[in-house]
Amino acid sequence: MYKPSVTTYTPHSSVSNPLAMLVQMFRDLARSRDLGWRLAVRDIQAQYRQAYLGVIWAFIAPLSTTITWLFLNGTGIISVGETELPYPVYIITGTILWSIMIDAMNAPLQQTNAARDMLAKLNFPREGILLSGLYQVLFNSGIKLIILICALLVLGITPGWGLLLFPLGILSLVLVGTVIGLLITPIGMLYTDIGRAVPLFMNFVMYLTPVVFPMPKEGWVATLFQINPMTPIILTARDWLTGFPPDYLMYFLGVNAVALFLLILAWSAYRLAMPILIERMSS
Amino acid sequence: MTDSLIQVEGLSKKFCRSLKRSLWYGLHDIGSELRGGQRNNTNELRAEEFWSVKDISFEVNRGDCLALIGPNGAGKSTLLRMLNGLIKPDQGQITMRGRINALIALGAGFNPVLTGKENVYVNGSVLGFTKKEIDEKYETIVEFSELRDFMDTPVRNYSSGMNVRLGFAVAAQMEPDVLLLDEVLAVGDAGFRAKCFNTIMDIMQHAAVIFVSHSMPQIARVASKVLVMEHGRCILQTSDVGKAMETYYSTFTQCEAQQQISGNGKSTPRWIRLEDLSGNQINKVAFAAPFNVSCGLAIDPGIKEYRVQLDIRSREQQLVLQFSSEMDGVAFNKTGDVVVKVGINAMRLSPGQYVMNLFVADAQTHEVLLAFRECLSFEVTGNIVGYAPVSQSGDWTLEPAR
């Protein structure tokens, strides 16, 4: 017999029943797969239909960073320490991997902002927006990686068996980026300051991560580099890609475990904050 | 069997007037939401807050339609957004059974660069259809929207009316148990509007409907119950639609006619008033009761012959009735100060507020000597509900069938 579903809305927070909330979260996630895919396809199609250079835009930014640093290092303005990899390979892998993390970090706030209109008027599983962002990040990363691997082959680097683990490295970059992005989204939707401050801050963090130059060997800066949770994520992904054994595997696994846990928290926070954010959007 | 699909009990919601504070409270609310506590002592208003919706309770059964009416800012849309689950109530509870759909934002998620067809799929997903469902309904959608030739055109080349058509065509495929409607019927051209209306009427028969509109004729046609809101509170809940409209109109400050005079100046108004049959000034007319309109005019001596016309508009600025001396075959030729009087036997306008316009035109050149807009406002009283603005009386007979 047809038993209609019952929907109830009360002022109480659903945190008071965490288990039910988790079940609901995963149910909504499953329900929004179709929507997430559809929205991602829409955005990707629209993006490429309006641009001649299309795919190229995905790696122009990391490419320009690479060229800048090659120039700085080559002219001796800044002297970068010895790297095990040829320096151009070091920068290009670093910047592309870093840009994947940054893309993942920007996605939740960007996507939520872009969907304001829909959010304020329609009730659909909000996870669809996050999924759509995730799919787009993965799509763009795929393109960047294809280019990156071609570039490596040209530069004479043959990835070893570690390449099989490399997708894990990418997933962990996306995971860490998404967690940070999700955590700042609720506040970022209220105050635009967040959207401006975070990229600046991350720019700073980039220089504390072995992205464009290698880890300092000693001093308090070296310690800072080693504590920085981005370090193992970038290094491990790069090692897997270029055929070196990863040095920071344990720390890498630890950071990912914490990130997974934070993901659940950030995701719940996003859901719980949404009605309050929508209250403050125009209808 | 009554099949109660929507139950709302003691629903309240507060809003904040100042943006800065509202954002700050938002931060607090997110905090307490995460801690799992109830939001800020929910009975108290913080500085600069007010009740946008306060203590609303109602119930809607399957097949019933509850209309929400009230002046702008009465809290109707807030209430609808709570029902739609977009924002959380501060007090009270909403319980709904079955599939809930809202016809509020047509064409949500449309991307202007993509073609109509692609956008149908996007919009469908947002409304909760699976790809398979949209595949099945695609033909119907195209048929309904009457945009077959444009399905491969980017939506940004659509006119706004076409956009709405396509959006409605997708939304019309929903089969909800609970339907929330917000002023969507005012879209598209007349032909399409009628089509939309009929579709919604079809859906309504099997659903519990909540309907927000400012169009009283629409409400009179579809609503089985009306809830009149003002300043967030329910001031009347009734199934007597006529009474509800009267209450709704009473929420406006008595409409002072916004008198406006134009024309070529060869006629100027001295005064105008409604009179009962003994000549006393009135501003209320009972339904179908006789009365006179009397008007003092100054007419330029150069005018040979002139005609007078009165027309009547509803509060929604809809032209509902006219009295024309020309149609009655009457023209006047006396100039100087005159008093024009027209006796009206039985004006069968639906009860409500109306305004009157007066026009004087040269009968030969048709030049407008005087256009006196909103020269007076008046009320028609009565206990009947008119679904149309005017009810004409007819001779009713009954014969046995042969």
Contacts between the chains, C-beta under 8 A, distances in Angstrom:
chain1	res1	chain2	res2	distance
A	4	B	97	4.4
A	4	B	98	4.1
A	4	B	99	7.8
A	4	B	177	6.4
A	5	B	97	7.3
A	5	B	98	6.8
A	5	B	99	7.6
A	6	B	95	6.5
A	6	B	96	7.2
A	6	B	97	5.4
A	7	B	85	7.0
A	7	B	94	7.7
A	7	B	95	7.3
A	7	B	96	4.6
A	7	B	97	7.6
A	7	B	100	6.2
A	8	B	93	6.6
A	8	B	94	6.7
A	8	B	95	5.2
A	8	B	96	7.8
A	9	B	82	6.5
A	9	B	83	7.9
A	9	B	85	5.8
A	9	B	88	6.5
A	9	B	89	6.1
A	9	B	93	7.0
A	9	B	94	4.3
A	10	B	88	7.9
A	10	B	89	6.8
A	10	B	92	7.7
A	10	B	93	4.9
A	10	B	94	7.7
A	11	B	38	6.2
A	11	B	39	6.1
A	11	B	42	6.0
A	11	B	88	6.2
A	11	B	89	5.4
A	11	B	90	5.5
A	11	B	91	6.0
A	11	B	92	7.5
A	12	B	38	6.4
A	13	B	32	7.6
A	13	B	33	4.9
A	13	B	34	7.7
A	13	B	35	7.8
A	13	B	36	4.8
A	13	B	37	6.9
A	13	B	38	7.4
A	13	B	39	7.7
A	15	B	33	7.2
A	15	B	34	6.6
A	15	B	35	7.3
A	15	B	36	3.5
A	16	B	36	4.9
A	34	B	125	5.7
A	34	B	130	5.6
A	34	B	131	6.3
A	35	B	125	4.5
A	35	B	126	6.5
A	35	B	128	8.0
A	38	B	121	6.1
A	38	B	122	5.5
A	38	B	125	4.0
A	38	B	131	7.7
A	39	B	109	7.1
A	39	B	122	6.8
A	39	B	125	7.2
A	39	B	126	7.9
A	42	B	109	7.5
A	42	B	111	5.3
A	42	B	114	6.2
A	42	B	118	7.0
A	42	B	119	8.0
A	42	B	122	4.9
A	43	B	111	7.5
A	45	B	113	7.7
A	45	B	114	6.2
A	45	B	118	7.0
A	46	B	111	4.9
A	46	B	113	4.3
A	46	B	114	5.9
A	49	B	113	5.3
A	49	B	114	7.7
A	50	B	113	5.7
A	115	B	109	8.0
A	117	B	105	7.3
A	117	B	108	7.1
A	118	B	105	7.2
A	118	B	108	4.8
A	118	B	109	5.5
A	118	B	126	6.3
A	119	B	86	7.7
A	120	B	86	6.9
A	121	B	86	7.5
A	121	B	102	7.8
A	121	B	104	5.2
A	121	B	105	3.6
A	121	B	108	6.1
A	122	B	84	7.7
A	122	B	86	7.9
A	122	B	102	6.7
A	122	B	104	7.1
A	122	B	105	5.8
A	122	B	108	5.2
A	122	B	126	6.1
A	122	B	127	7.4
A	123	B	84	5.2
A	123	B	85	4.7
A	123	B	86	5.9
A	123	B	100	7.5
A	123	B	102	6.9
A	124	B	126	5.4
A	124	B	127	7.5
A	124	B	128	6.4
A	128	B	125	7.7
A	128	B	126	7.9
A	186	B	30	5.6
A	187	B	27	7.0
A	187	B	30	7.9
A	190	B	23	4.8
A	190	B	26	5.2
A	190	B	27	6.3
A	191	B	23	6.5
A	268	B	34	7.9
A	269	B	30	7.6
A	269	B	34	5.9
A	272	B	30	7.1
A	272	B	33	4.7
A	272	B	34	6.0
A	273	B	30	4.6
A	273	B	33	6.8
A	273	B	34	7.9
A	275	B	86	6.7
A	275	B	87	4.8
A	275	B	88	4.5
A	276	B	26	5.3
A	276	B	29	4.8
A	276	B	30	5.5
A	276	B	33	6.6
A	276	B	87	7.8
A	276	B	88	7.6
A	277	B	26	7.0
A	278	B	81	7.8
A	278	B	86	5.2
A	278	B	87	5.5
A	279	B	15	7.5
A	279	B	26	7.2
A	279	B	87	4.8
A	280	B	22	5.9
A	280	B	23	6.6
A	280	B	26	5.5
A	283	B	77	6.0
A	283	B	81	6.4
